[in-house]
Amino acid sequence: MGKLDGRCLCGAVTYTSQAEPAFTAVCHCRDCQRQTGTAFSVIVGVPAESFELKGELSEHVTIGEDHGLETKRRFCPACGSPVMSEADAMPEVVFIKAGTLDDPSWLAPQLEVWGKSAQPWVQPTEGRPRMERGPNA
């Protein structure tokens, strides 16, 4: 696939990652629903060591309901675009918000997490596992 590039809506924040994604997922947790303003967030997990960010991000910290650990939800202070998250439960991974990728056309989520919070009108996708909670919950 090559490198992943992306940016926020206004372009004040850009990023790149040279690594292949560790995973792609749909997250149905209520925090992702609130952050994105919709029923779920599509995320791409990349190794933190490969992630390069340019620009300043603001952050809002949430606490995981099951594990009690922090998740830093980082967004552009100028346009409000959610760009990435960093979770203490998985410190070696950066969770890129897939909508910020310059080219998201290749993306096909491999799994769904926090299915217990999925909205009833969002049906599971055949052939894609839906976990009741997160992988470390």
Secondary structure, DSSP 8 states (H G I E B T S, - for coil): ---EEEE-SSSS-EEEE-S--SEEEEE--HHHHHHHTSS-EEEEEEEGGGEEEES--EEEEEE-TTT--EEEEEE-TTT--EEEEEETTSTTEEEEEGGGBS--TT----EEE-GGG--TTS---TTS-B-SS-TT-
